[in-house]
Amino acid sequence: MLSRQFLSWAERAPAGDRAEAAGNLARACLYAELDPIERGEMERTLTCLLDDASPLVRRALAEALAGAAEAPHHLVATLANDQADIAAPVLARSPLLTDAELIDAAALGEGPAQCAIASRPNLSAAVAGALAEVGSLDAVLVLCRNPAAALADISIRRILERFGRDGDVREALGARADLGPALRHDLVVATADALRDFVTGCGWMAPERARRVAADEADRAAVGIAGRHVEGDLGRLRFAGALRRAGRLTPALIIRALLSGDLGLFEACLAELAGQPLSRVSGLVRRHDGLAFAALVRSAGLPDGLLPVLRTALEARRPAEAEVPAMLRRDVVARVLARCSLDADLSVAGLTALLRRFESEAARAEGRASAPAPRAGADRRIEPSFGAAPEPVIDLDVAA
């Protein structure tokens, strides 16, 4: 009886009045003390209102039912598949929608609907992965800024593949507390690549030099991330494995790690490349003057010409092994350079140039550390962030 009376009135009432009445009816169905017959009749009336021609009515239903765990599921599911502005409240708040329904809505929905899903509290890894795969840029930004979203590593890598050139996406990912070391490095590489493309596109730097600068910054970031965010032997091995799979475990990175004093990362890199247990590699590094260490270097695929350099660096770093790795040390780099100049057999291509760049970087770091702090309010000249001296420093808390 109530259903027929309401629907008869709704045929003549203006859209605004129908919307207000629909919202009140939905809340009464949820919270009023009704017997089963009355509740069933109210549900049938609300079901008829799903076909109302006015989006105002359906929007009022969505707002009233969005956060209710007691709402009839068929009402919520129908509203979740309505036009985006109607579906958004339900997609963002309804506890009734399953992961399968949310994934389907993400695949078929428009940008606002995807953004609503991305903003849900306690968003599951499955739904977050679907958004990472098909979501619009705006939806992915909302997802990255949602600290309650369970973002798996594979989803973050997919986001970087799709939107790694977007600065807002990189910033949002860098602010996440759950970003692992390998992903932090991926983020730094994406930032360096974006800057490289920008400066070469503007004609500010030759492509080859831009690639070298970006590679140097990625290696510097890897050492910094290992020192700040990687814990334990297992963590270092996993980080080295991720670098290798990404094609970034290069001789330049291994030398940088050693010259920066991070023996743990250096040993993990050799273990990963040589396929040897880390405990065995650590023992061979401690006895680096022996033939077994030379065999280890060869099995890691490193050029034979690097062996004297590695031995010299290990000998120079020995007094400082207890230090926390922070930066390249100028005295250690100078000692290795001197060893290279004395040995005519050291013919590794680009090695001297690499060490000279390390020496310059270490000298600049020492200069910055010893410079007085700038006075508050003092005028400061803003250096270009990429291309002009000094060369870029892409930190992001080494991408955090």
C-alpha positions in Angstrom: 0.0 0.0 0.0 2.7 2.4 1.0 4.7 1.6 -2.1 1.8 2.3 -4.4 1.0 5.6 -2.7 4.5 6.8 -2.8 5.1 5.9 -6.4 1.8 7.5 -7.4 2.9 10.7 -5.7 6.3 10.5 -7.3 4.8 10.5 -10.8 3.6 14.1 -10.2 6.2 15.5 -7.8 9.2 17.7 -8.9 12.6 16.0 -9.1 13.9 17.9 -6.0 11.0 16.8 -3.9 11.4 13.2 -5.1 15.1 13.3 -4.2 14.4 14.5 -0.7 11.7 11.9 -0.2 13.9 9.2 -1.6 16.7 10.0 0.9 14.3 10.1 3.8 12.7 6.8 2.7 16.2 5.1 2.4 17.2 6.3 5.9 13.9 5.1 7.4 14.4 1.7 5.8 17.9 1.5 7.4 17.3 2.9 10.9 13.5 2.9 11.7 12.0 0.1 13.7 9.9 -1.8 11.1 8.4 -5.2 10.9 9.5 -7.4 8.1 6.4 -6.6 5.9 7.0 -2.9 6.2 10.7 -3.2 5.5 10.1 -5.4 2.5 7.6 -2.9 1.1 10.1 0.0 1.6 12.8 -2.0 -0.2 10.5 -2.6 -3.2 9.8 1.1 -3.3 13.5 2.0 -3.2 14.1 -0.6 -5.9 11.5 1.2 -8.1 13.3 4.5 -7.5 16.5 3.1 -9.0 14.7 3.6 -12.4 13.8 7.2 -11.7 14.7 9.4 -14.7 16.2 12.1 -12.5 19.9 11.6 -11.3 19.0 13.8 -8.3 16.8 10.9 -7.0 19.4 8.3 -7.5 22.1 10.5 -6.1 20.0 10.9 -2.9 19.7 7.2 -2.6 23.4 6.7 -3.1 24.2 9.3 -0.4 21.8 7.7 2.1 22.9 4.1 1.5 26.6 4.5 0.8 28.1 3.9 4.3 25.4 1.5 5.6 26.3 -2.2 6.2 22.6 -3.0 6.5 21.6 -1.6 3.1 20.1 -4.1 0.7 23.0 -5.3 -1.5 21.1 -5.1 -4.8 20.4 -1.4 -4.2 24.1 -0.7 -3.5 25.3 -2.8 -6.5 22.9 -1.1 -8.9 24.0 2.4 -7.7 27.6 1.4 -8.0 27.1 0.9 -11.7 25.2 4.1 -12.3 26.8 7.2 -13.8 30.0 8.3 -12.1 28.7 11.1 -9.9 26.0 8.8 -8.5 28.3 5.7 -8.2 31.1 7.7 -6.5 29.7 7.8 -2.9 28.8 4.1 -2.9 32.2 3.1 -4.5 34.1 5.2 -1.9 32.2 4.1 1.2 30.1 1.0 0.9 31.3 -1.9 3.0 29.1 -4.3 1.0 30.9 -4.2 -2.3 33.3 -7.1 -2.8 36.7 -6.9 -4.4 35.3 -8.5 -7.5 32.7 -5.8 -7.8 35.2 -3.0 -7.2 37.6 -4.4 -9.8 34.8 -4.6 -12.3 33.8 -1.0 -11.5 37.4 0.2 -11.8 37.7 -1.5 -15.2 34.5 -0.1 -16.6 34.1 3.2 -14.7 35.0 6.7 -15.5 37.7 8.8 -13.8 35.5 10.0 -10.9 34.4 6.5 -10.1 38.0 5.2 -10.2 39.0 8.0 -7.9 36.3 7.1 -5.5 37.5 3.5 -5.4 41.1 4.6 -4.9 40.1 6.6 -1.9 38.5 3.7 0.0 39.9 2.9 3.4 41.8 -0.4 3.7 41.8 -0.8 -0.1 42.9 -4.4 -0.9 46.0 -5.2 -2.9 43.9 -6.8 -5.6 41.7 -3.7 -6.2 44.8 -1.4 -5.9 46.5 -3.6 -8.6 43.5 -3.2 -10.9 43.6 0.6 -10.5 47.4 0.6 -11.2 46.7 -1.3 -14.4 43.7 0.6 -15.8 43.2 3.7 -13.7 43.4 7.2 -15.0 46.1 9.5 -13.9 43.9 11.2 -11.4 42.8 7.9 -9.9 46.4 6.7 -9.6 47.3 9.9 -7.8 44.5 9.3 -5.3 45.6 5.7 -4.9 49.3 6.7 -4.3 48.2 9.3 -1.7 45.9 6.8 0.1 48.1 5.6 3.0 45.6 2.8 3.8 45.8 1.3 0.3 47.7 -2.0 0.1 50.1 -1.3 -2.8 52.1 -4.4 -3.8 55.5 -3.9 -5.3 54.3 -5.1 -8.7 51.5 -2.5 -8.7 54.0 0.3 -7.9 56.2 -0.8 -10.7 53.2 -0.8 -13.0 52.4 2.8 -11.9 56.0 3.8 -12.6 55.8 2.2 -16.1 52.6 4.1 -16.9 53.0 7.4 -15.1 56.7 7.6 -14.0 57.1 10.8 -16.1 54.5 12.6 -14.0 56.1 14.6 -11.2 53.0 14.4 -9.0 52.9 10.6 -9.2 56.6 10.4 -8.3 56.1 12.8 -5.3 53.1 10.8 -4.0 55.0 7.5 -4.3 58.1 9.0 -2.6 56.0 10.1 0.4 54.7 6.5 1.1 56.1 4.9 4.2 55.7 1.4 2.7 58.0 1.9 -0.2 60.8 -0.7 -0.2 64.4 0.0 -1.1 64.3 -1.4 -4.6 61.2 0.7 -5.4 62.8 3.8 -3.9 65.6 3.2 -6.4 63.2 2.7 -9.2 61.6 6.0 -8.3 65.0 7.8 -8.4 65.7 6.3 -11.8 62.3 7.4 -13.1 63.0 10.9 -11.8 66.5 11.0 -13.4 65.1 9.7 -16.7 62.4 12.4 -16.7 65.0 15.1 -16.0 67.3 13.7 -18.6 64.6 13.8 -21.3 63.7 17.3 -20.3 67.2 18.8 -20.5 68.0 17.0 -23.7 64.6 18.0 -25.2 65.4 21.6 -24.3 68.9 21.3 -25.9 70.6 22.1 -22.6 72.8 19.0 -22.6 74.0 16.5 -25.1 72.1 13.2 -24.9 75.3 11.1 -24.0 76.3 13.4 -21.2 72.7 13.5 -19.9 72.6 9.7 -19.9 75.9 9.6 -18.0 74.7 12.1 -15.4 71.5 10.2 -14.9 73.4 6.9 -14.5 75.8 8.5 -11.9 72.9 9.9 -9.9 71.1 6.5 -10.0 74.2 4.8 -8.6 74.7 7.4 -6.0 71.1 7.0 -4.9 71.5 3.2 -4.7 74.3 3.5 -2.3 72.4 6.1 -0.2 69.3 3.9 -0.1 71.3 0.9 0.9 72.8 2.9 3.8 69.5 4.4 5.0 66.8 1.8 4.2 68.3 -1.6 3.8 68.8 -3.7 7.0 70.7 -6.9 7.4 72.5 -9.3 5.1 69.2 -10.6 3.6 68.0 -7.1 2.9 71.3 -6.3 1.1 71.1 -9.5 -0.9 67.5 -8.7 -2.0 68.5 -5.2 -2.9 71.4 -6.4 -5.0 69.2 -8.9 -6.7 66.7 -6.2 -7.6 69.4 -4.0 -9.0 70.7 -6.9 -11.1 67.2 -7.8 -12.4 66.8 -4.1 -13.4 70.1 -4.1 -15.2 71.6 -1.6 -12.8 74.2 -3.7 -11.0 77.2 -2.3 -12.9 80.9 -2.1 -12.1 80.5 1.6 -11.6 78.0 1.0 -8.8 80.1 -1.7 -7.2 83.2 0.6 -7.1 81.1 3.5 -5.8 79.7 1.3 -3.0 83.2 0.3 -2.0 84.7 3.8 -2.2 81.7 5.0 -0.1 82.6 2.5 2.7 79.5 0.3 2.3 81.3 -3.0 2.4 78.0 -4.8 3.1 76.5 -3.6 -0.2 79.8 -4.3 -2.0 79.9 -7.9 -0.7 76.2 -8.4 -1.5 76.8 -7.3 -5.1 79.7 -9.7 -5.5 77.6 -12.5 -4.0 74.7 -11.8 -6.4 76.9 -11.6 -9.5 79.1 -14.6 -8.6 76.3 -16.8 -7.3 78.2 -17.4 -4.0 77.0 -17.4 -0.4 77.4 -14.1 1.3 79.3 -15.6 4.2 81.9 -17.0 1.7 82.2 -13.7 -0.1 82.7 -11.8 3.1 85.6 -14.2 4.1 87.2 -13.7 0.7 86.9 -9.9 0.9 88.7 -10.0 4.2 91.5 -11.9 2.5 91.5 -9.8 -0.6 95.2 -10.2 -1.3 94.7 -13.9 -2.1 94.0 -15.8 -5.3 90.6 -16.8 -4.1 89.5 -13.1 -4.1 90.8 -12.7 -7.7 88.8 -15.8 -8.7 85.7 -14.3 -7.0 86.1 -11.1 -9.0 86.4 -13.0 -12.2 83.4 -15.2 -11.4 81.4 -12.0 -10.8 82.0 -11.0 -14.4 84.1 -8.0 -13.5 87.1 -7.0 -15.7 90.5 -8.3 -14.5 91.8 -4.7 -14.6 89.5 -3.9 -11.7 91.2 -6.3 -9.3 94.1 -3.9 -8.3 91.6 -1.1 -7.9 89.3 -3.1 -5.6 92.3 -4.3 -3.5 93.6 -0.8 -3.1 90.2 0.5 -2.1 89.7 -2.3 0.4 93.1 -1.6 1.9 92.3 2.1 2.1 88.9 1.6 3.6 90.0 -0.8 6.3 90.5 1.9 9.1 87.0 3.3 8.3 85.0 0.1 8.1 83.1 0.9 11.3 81.8 4.3 9.9 78.3 4.7 8.7 78.4 4.9 4.9 77.5 8.4 3.8 79.5 9.6 0.8 82.6 9.1 -1.2 85.8 9.8 0.6 88.2 12.0 -1.2 91.4 10.5 0.4 90.3 7.0 -0.6 89.5 8.0 -4.2 92.9 9.8 -4.4 94.7 6.6 -3.2 92.9 4.5 -5.8 93.7 7.1 -8.6 97.4 7.0 -7.6 97.4 3.2 -7.9 95.9 3.5 -11.3 98.5 6.0 -12.4 101.4 3.7 -11.2 100.1 0.6 -13.0 100.2 0.7 -16.7 98.3 -2.5 -17.0 95.1 -0.9 -15.7 93.3 -0.5 -19.0 89.6 -0.8 -18.0 87.8 1.6 -20.4 86.6 4.7 -18.7 87.9 3.8 -15.2 90.1 6.8 -14.7 87.4 9.1 -15.9 84.9 7.5 -13.5 87.4 7.9 -10.6 88.0 11.5 -11.5 84.2 12.1 -11.4 84.2 10.4 -8.0 87.0 12.6 -6.8 85.2 15.8 -7.9 82.0 14.6 -6.2 83.8 13.8 -3.0 85.5 17.2 -3.1 82.2 19.0 -3.5 80.7 17.0 -0.7 83.5 18.0 1.6 83.2 21.6 0.6 79.5 21.6 1.3 80.0 19.9 4.7 82.6 22.5 5.8 80.7 25.6 4.4 79.0 27.8 7.1 75.3 27.5 7.2 73.5 30.3 5.2 72.1 33.2 7.3 68.4 33.3 7.7 66.9 35.5 5.0 70.1 35.7 3.1 69.9 35.9 -0.7 70.6 32.6 -2.4 71.3 32.0 -6.0 69.3 29.0 -7.2 71.4 26.7 -9.3 69.9 24.7 -12.2 68.9 21.3 -10.9 70.2 19.4 -13.9 73.0 20.2 -16.3 74.9 23.1 -15.0 77.5 22.8 -12.3 77.0 21.5 -9.7 75.6 18.4 -11.3 72.1 17.3 -10.1 71.5 15.9 -6.7 68.3 13.8 -6.8 67.7 12.9 -3.2 64.0 12.5 -2.4 65.4 11.3 1.0 67.3 9.3 -1.5 63.8 9.1 -3.0 61.8 8.9 0.3 
